[in-house]
Amino acid sequence: MHLKRYDAVVVGGGGAGLRTAIEIARDPTLKVAVVSKVYPTRSHTGAAQGGMNAALGNVIPKDNPEAHAYDTIKGSDFLADQDAVFFMTENAPDIINELDRWGVPFSRLEDGRIAQRPFGGASFPRTVFAADKTGHALLHTLFEQALSRDNIDFYNEFFLLDLIHNGERVKGVSVYDIKNGEVVVLQAKAVVLATGGFARIYWLRSTNAVGNTGDGQAVALRTGIPLKDVEFIQFHPTGLAKTGILLSEACRGEGGYLVNREGERFMKRYAPKDMELAPRDLVSRAIEYEIREGRGVGEGARAYVYLDLRHLGEERIKERLPQVRQLAIDFEGVDPVRDLVPIRPTAHYCMGGIHITDYRTSQTTISGLYAVG
C-alpha cells in the first residue's frame, strides 16, 4: 500500500471534477489530485449533447438570471432550493464566458456571439451549445486546462474504495489501482466527491454509461453522510427505443416533432402552448401515456413513439444535429433525414445525491468533505 499527500483530492474526472480541480489549482501553493475511474475524456460529461443554460440574452436581450431562476424553480415543481438556484443562475453567464475564453468551441450567431437555442421549460432561447456535442467539447477543454496546471496530478483508472476520517473531519481517501491491483492512500486536507450520477442502475433503458453506478453516493452513505432527494430521477423523453441512448433535447429545440403511431403531434393534448418544449418530466409522462393508451408502436417495455426531424431538412440536421443523426443510424438503423426515429423515455439525470449544508461551498456534514456536480 502506498501513501501520498495532497492538499485536496477530487474524486471524479468529469466536468464537475475537472472544473473543481482547476479552481483549487488557482493557488499555486496547493497540490491537487484528481482520481478518475476512467480516463478523464471518457467521463460521462462527454455524452452530454444539447447544451447548458445561461441568461446571456444573445437572442432575446431581455432574458436575465431572474427569469432563468423562475423557469428552473417552476420546472422543479417548486421543490428546488431557491437560494441555490439563484446562486447558479446569477453566476452562469460568467462561467460560460470563462469557458468561451478557455476554448470551448460554442456554436455562434452570425455576429459572432455565442448562439442560444430553445430548450424545454425555458421562457427564452437560453441554451448555449457546441452543435450537439457540447459535453465532448466542454470535457476536452477542461481536461486541457487541467493538464496545463503543474500542481494537478491525475490518478486515472483508480476506483474509490472509502473515505478516511475521524468522524468529524475527512483525512483522505483510499483508492484501488484498477490496472495493477494496488491500494493507494491519498492523504488530504479536503476531499471533493464529483463522481456523477447513478442512473445506470436502470439497466433496460438509460442514457448513462456503464460506470455511472453511484460509487460516490455509496461511499458517502457508508460514512454516515445523508443522501437527499435520490428518489427524483429525471427521465429524458427522447432515448433511442432499443438502447435508451440519448437523443439530445436539441432535437426538439431545433424544431423536431413527437408523433404517435397515427402521425399525430400528441403534445397538443398535454402542453398545447409549449408542445414538444414542455419540461422533460411532462413530455416523458405524455409519451408513456400515449403508449399505455395504445397509440404507440409495439407492446410492453419495447413499445415506442416517434421523433420526426424530417421537416428540418438534411442541411440543418447535418449542421446542428450531426451526432443525433449518427446515433440513429448506428443504433436504430434509421436516418432522421428521411425516417421517423423510434424513441421512448430513458433514465437520465439523478436530481438528488449527497446532502450538502452550504450551497455556496458544497460542504457536507463532515468537515473538509465536499460534493459537487
N, C-alpha and C positions, 0 to 999 in steps of 0.2 A: 504494500500500500504506500502511495506517495502522498506527501503533504506539500501544498503550495499556498502562498499567502498573497492576498489581494486586498485592495480597499473595498471593492464591490464586485459581486458576481451577478451577472444577468443570465437567467436560465431561459433560453429561447432565442433563436436566431432569425425570427421573422421580422416583420415591420416594427412591431412594438419593442421587441428586444433590441434590435439594432439601433432604433432611434433613441432608446434609453441609454444604451452604451455610449453613443455619440455625445449625448448631453452630459453624462458624467465625465467623459474624457475631455470636456472643455477645460477642465482644471488639469494642467499637465503634470501636477504632482500626484494625481490619483492613478492607481493601477487597476485596470478593469479586466475581468474575464467574462467571455461570452461562451456559454455552454449550449450546444445545439445537438439534438438527437439525429438530425440530418445535416448535410452540408447546407449552409445558410440559404443559398439561392434555390434550394429545393423546399424551403419552408412554404407553408400553405398560403402565405401572403401572395405568392406568385400566381396563384389560381384566381385571385380577385380580378374581375373583368371590367365592370361598368364604370367605376369611379368613386369619388367621395365628395361629400358636401361641404361647401364653404360659401358664405354670403359675400362673394366678391362683387356682385352686381354688374358683371360684364355684359350680360344680355339684357336684363331689365334693371336699370340703376337703382330703383327703389328697394330692391332686396337688401336686407340688413340682418345682423345677428339676432335681433329680437324676433323677426319673422321666422328665422331658422329655428330658434328655440321653441317657438309656439308650435311649428309643424312637428318637431321632434317630440314634444310633450304630448301633443294630441295623438301622434302615432303610437305612443306608448299606452294609450288609454289612460293617461294621466297617472301612470304608475312610476314614471321615471323620477329620479332625484332632480328636482327642478334647479337647484343651485348648481349641481354638477353639469346639467345641460347648458345653462347659461355660460358657465366657465368654458365649456367646449366650444360653443358657437362663437363666443367673443374672441377666442384665440385661433379659431380655424383659418381665417384669412391670412394671418401672419405665418402660420405653419405652411400653408400652400405656397405662399410667396417664397418662403425659405427653401422648400423642396424644388421649386422652379429654379432658384439660383444655384442649387446643388446639381441640377442637370436632369431632373425628371422631364422627359420629353412630352409634356402635355400637348394635347391637340389644341389648335389655335383658331381664333376668328380671323377674318380677312385682314383686320387692322393689326394683327399680331398679338393681341391679348389672349389670355387663356380662355378657351372655349368652355361653355357650360351648357348642359342639356337637361331636360326634364327627367325627374325620377319620381317614383310613386310616393305619394304623401307630401310632396313639396309644392308650395304655392308659387314658386318661381323656378325657372331653369337654374339650378344651383350646383349640379354635379360636374366637377372637373374630371377630366379623363384623358387617357392616352389610348385613342381608338378603343378597342375592347380588350386591351392588355395592360390595364392600369396597374394592377398588382405586380406584374412582371417588371414593368418599368420602375415602379417605386422600390421594389426589393433590390434590384440590381444597383440602383443609385445609392441606396442606403448602405449596401454592402461595400460598395466602392468607397464611400465616405468613411466607413468604419475601418477599412483596411488602411486608409491613409493616416490613421491616428497611431502613433508609435506606442501609446500607452494602453492599447486594447489587445489582449491575447484571445485567440479562438481555441475552443475545445470542440472540434467538430466530430460528430458521431460518438458523443458521450451521452449517456442516459442518466437522468436524475434519479438517485436512489432515495435520499432523505435529507431533511434539514437537520443541521446541528445547532442546538440551542440549549439554554439552561432553564427554559420555562418562561423567562421574561425577555430575553434578548437572543437574537439569532447570532450564531458564531461562524456559520459557513454551510457548506453542503458536501455530501458525499455523492460521487458520480461514478458511473461504470463505463469504462472504455470498451465500446462495442467491438472494436477491431481486434484487441488483444486480450480482453477479459480481465483487465486490471481495475482495481478500485482506486480512485484518486480522491483525496480530501482537499477541498479548496476552502481555506480559512479566509473569512472576510468580515468587515465591519458592517456591511449591508448586503442583502440578497434581494434581488428583484425577480419575481416569478412572471415570466412573459411567455407562458407555454401554450397559449392558444386555446381553442375550444375542444369539445368532446363529441361533436355530432356524428363521428364515425361509428358510435355505438348503435346508430340507426342503420343497420347493415344493408337492408334491402334497397334503400334509396337515400343517398346522402351526397352532398357536394364535397364533403370533407375527404382529405387524404387519409390513407390507412393509418398514419401516425397520429391523427387527432383523436387521442383516446383519453384525454383528461389526466395526464400524468401529474401536472402541477396541482390540479384540484385535489387529486387523491393524496398527494404528499401533504398538502395543507390540512386536509381533513384528519389525516392520521396524527398530525401535530397538535390538533385541537383547535385549529382556526376554523371558524364557521364559514360555510358556503351560503350564498344568498341568491335567491331568485333563479335557482337552477332548473325550476320547472318551466321556465319561459324559453322554449326552443322555437326559433323562427324557422318556418318552412318557406323556402323560396318557391314562388309559383311556377317557375319555368325550369324544371330539371328535365333532362332527357328521359323519356319514358322507360327505357330499358335499364339504364345505369344510374340515374339520378345526377349525372354530371351537369354542372351549372351552365345554363344559357343566360347570359347577363340580362339584368333589368334594362340595359341599354337597348335591347331588342324592342321593348315597349316604349322606352324613352325616345327612340328614333321613329316611332310610329307603328310598330307591329300590332297585330290584332290577335285576340284569343277567340277561337271559334270551336263550336261543338261539332258533333258528327253531322248535323244538319247544315253546317256552314254559317251558323248564326253567331254574331258577336254577343255572347251571352252576358257580358259585364253590364249591359244596359239594364238588366234586371236587378243588379246588386249595387252598382255605383254609377247611376246614369250621368252624373256630372263628370267624374274623374275617369270613368271607364277603366281601361287597362292600367292607368296610372294611379289607381287607388292604392292605399297601403298594402303591403305584402300579405299581411295576415288576412285581410278582407278578400284579396284576389285568390289566395290559396283556398280559403273556405268556399269561395264561389266555384272554383274548379271541382273540388271534392263533391259539392252539392250537385253540380251538373252530372257528374259520373254516377252518383247514387240515384239520381232521377232517371237514369237510363239514356242520357243524352251524350255520354262518352262513347269511345270506341273500345271494344273488348269488354272483358269482365274481370271482376275481382281486383287483386293487387296489381295486375298488369294493365288495367284499363287506363285510358288517357284521353286528353283533348288535343287540339292543335294550336300551334303558334304559326301565324301567317305573316310572312315578311315579303311575299312576292311582289306586292304593290310598291315596295321601296325601290325596286329596280336593282339590277346587277351592280352598277357602278357604286351606288350608295352602300350596298351591303359589303362590297369588297373594301371600300374605304373606311367605313365606320364599324363594321362587324366582321372582320376577317376571321377571327378566331371562332366566333359563333358558327360561321359557315363551315369551317374545317371540322369542328367538333360534330356538327350534324352529319356531315358526310362520313366521317370516320366511325362514329358510334351508332348512328341510326340508318345510314345508307341513303340519306335524302339530302338534296341540295336546296337550301332555303331560297335560292334564286328562282327555282321552278316548282318546288314541292312544299306541301304543308309539313311542319315538323311536329312529331308526337311529343307531348310534354305532360308532366304531372308534378305536383308539389314535392319538394325534396328537402330533407333536413339540412339546415344551412348554418345559421348563427346560434350561438349559445349566449342568450342575453344576460344570464347571470354568471356567477363564478365565485371567486374568493372574496369574502367580505373585507372592505376597506373602511377605515374610520375617518379618513380625510380625503375628499376628492381632489384636493389641490396637491397633495403629496403622494397619494396612493398608499399610505401607511396602513398596515394591517394591525391586528390586535397584539402582535409580538413586536417589540421594538427592533428596528433595523430590518424588518421584513416588509417588502412592498409587492404589490400585484398590479400589473398593467396589461392593457390590450383587450 
